[in-house]
């Protein structure tokens, strides 16, 4: 029997509810498809930081390195400086494990209406590929004399040929498997050094994929077209910060950020990839059994797809669509169904 070793990191807030729900669904689909998941659970995150002064232990990366994948909830608490979770946990893991692809699909589920009037499932079906290790989020910079009138602050974006080429090749190969349409989202008319370099290299990579329609669009135009014409998009390739913003807009046009799944992927599988919902830890509703588990479940399906269990991944997605076609709705979708009820319904639909 095929066996996968998965690290489950609950994180903070609603992570303690949606991750166990996701683990139950993943165990169910594994039994159906004759493979096994060996779980080890970790309660790392902002709560761990409050107790130990670190978001994960000193040997945390070595612990995680031996797993096939990481199944993660969300990180952050109001009592912890909100600049720390990204620096000391999320980005720390993404960069050390070379998870240079952030994969965020946007798709309208059965039975759900988009906030976009007259847009249907055919219109809303694309994937945002966000460069995940470089760009605007490298946190290279400093503040000088911040308390004085002459104070200043500098952040420096870093773009490398290697970093751009590898994520571009991933995105074009994905487009070949989908509808052969890739949009490079940039702002090179104002960021005339970094993003002009980004555009140049992506254009060079595009030449290797003549079967893929390649378009360059500025982020302001893309933001408008996400709302007005989401049907324009198939694979969206963009930078770390632009992708972070557009991903939430994508979640919104699906109907809720609670629906969105994602993967932080190391395509070569040299290191484990990490799969997490796009929303935050939502501490205001933690412990109330109100959180939408679908983003976590979708992240689990993406994890199985990455591991090669495509039939099992497809079954999870079919089961989610069966549930969204029915009456169950969590609070973010205007209903009052519980986290447990939705997850149990998906498990039964499997």
Buried (B, 14 or more C-beta within 10 A) or exposed (E): EEEBBBBBBBBBBBBBBBBBBBBBBBBBBBEEBEBEBEBEEBBBBBBBBEEEEEBBEEEBBEBBBEBBBBBBBBBBBEEBEEEBBBEBBBBBBBBBBBBBBBBBBBBBBEBBEBEBEEBEEEBBBBBBBBBBBBBBBBEEEEEEEEEEEEEEEEEEBBBEEEBBBBBBBBBBBBBBEBBBBBBBBBBBEEBEEBBBBBBEBBEEBBEEBEEBBBEBBBBEEBBEBBEEEBBBBBBBBBBBBBBBEBBEBBBBBBBBBBBBBBBBBBBEEEBBBBBBBBBBBBBEBBEEBBBBBBBBBBBBBBBBBBBEBEEBBBBBBBBBBBBBEEEBBBBBBEBEBBBBBBBBBBBEBB
